[in-house]
Amino acid sequence: MAKLTKSIEIEASPEKVWAFLSDIEKLNEITKGFQEIEITSKGPLGVGSTGHIVGKAGGSQMEMDMEITEFEKNKKTVMRTIGGSKLKVQYTDILEPTAKGTKLTRTFDYQLPYSILGKIIDKLRVSKDMEKRTEQVLRDTKKALET
């Protein structure tokens, strides 16, 4: 599995950052053009909640179904793929209070299909694209919360 971890400090409380990240409409607004998220389960977000994501990775269109496996309000969310894609992903957001607000750390553990070919494609294209998109989402989240 490949791993990508990026962090940013946001001048907002963990509660405010959490509320933003839990608002699917706001997330869809800042990720417009390369990702769209839809909640497919009923009830409040928590362990067992599911969603469907449509987006791009490494220039290729993808769709995947995700499930929340860990959920600690204002602190941590972990999601993993449960179908819809050959790409296996575990996605983690961790919020830590800082003197100025919140450190948001986003981690992707992912595995492309096709063993050796998948590793080559990852090195040539996917890892760079995921890093660029992750940094952009973090910057856009910071901007949305600090203005």
N, C-alpha and C positions, 0 to 999 in steps of 0.2 A: 504494500500500500504506500502511496505517496502522501505527504503531509504538507500542508500550507498553514502557517500561523501569522496573523497580522494583528496589531493593536493600535489603538488611537485613544488619546485622552480627550474627553468631552466635558465642557464646562456646564454640566447639568448633573443633577442627583441621579443615583442609580434607579430610583423610582421613576423619574422622568424618562430616562433612557429605556427602561423596561417597558413603560407604557407605549413609547414610540415603536419599539421593536415588536410589540404584541399587536399593533394596529396594522392589519393586513393592507388596508387601503393606503396608509401612509408608506408602507414598504413598497407596494406596487408603484406608487408615485415616484419614489426615488430610484427604483430599479427599472423603470419603463424603458423598453427598447431591448433589454437583454434578459429579462426575467419577469414572470408573472406568477403569483402565488394565489391559490384558492384553498380555503379550509373545507375539507370534505366530511368532517365529523360534526356532530351536534354538541352543544354545551360549551362551557368555558374551556380555554386552552389549559392543557395539563397532560400528564403522562397518558398515553394512548390516543391523544388527538392526532388526526391525520390531515394531510394536505396534498395537493397536486401542484407541481411546479413545471412550468414550461419555460425553457430558456435556451441558451447557447453555451457551449463549452468548447473551446478550441476551434471556433468557427462552425461547429456542427450543431444542428437543432437537436434538442433533447426534451424528453418529458419523463418525469419520475414521480412516484408516490412516496411520501415521507410519513414517518410516525415519530412523535415525541417520545423519547425513552427516559429522559430525565428532565425534571422541571422544578426549579427552586426559585420562586418568585423573587424578582429584583436581583438575582444572583447568577442563575445558570439555566440554559436550555440545551439539550442534546437531541438531535433528530438523526434518523437513519433512513436509507432507502428501503422500501418494502416491495417495490415493483415498478413496472412501467419503463424500466431502463436496464441496460446491461451494465451501466456505470454504477458502482457501489460507492455510496457516500455516507460518511458520518460527519455531521456538522455541529459545531459547538460554539455557543456564545457564552462568555464569562464576563460579568460586570463586577468590578472592584472599586470601592470608594477610594478617592484620592483627595488631596488637599484642595484641588480645584474643581472636583466633580466626580467623574467616573472614568476608569480605564476599561474600555471595551476590547476584549480579545476574541477574535473569530478564528476558529480552526476548522479546516477541512481535512479529513482523512479520506482518501478516495483511491479507487482501483479501477482502472480501465480494463475492458475485456480484451481478449485475444493475447494474453501473456506477453511474449517478446514484442510483437507488433504494437501492443498497447503501451508498453514502456517506451518504445521509440517515439510514438505519436505524442505521448505525454511530454517527453523531453523537448521535442521540436515545437510543440504548439500549445497543448492543453495547460501545462503548468504555468506558462507565461501569461496566458489569457486569464486563467483563474486568479492569478496574483494581481493582475491589472484590474480586473472587475471587483475583486475583494477590496482593494485599496480605494477604488472609486466609491463603492457603497459605504465604506467607513467614513470617507471624506464628506459624502452627501448626508450621511446621518448626523455627523458633527455639525455641518452647516445648518441643517434643518432644526436642530435642537438649540443652537447658539444664536439664532436670529430671531 
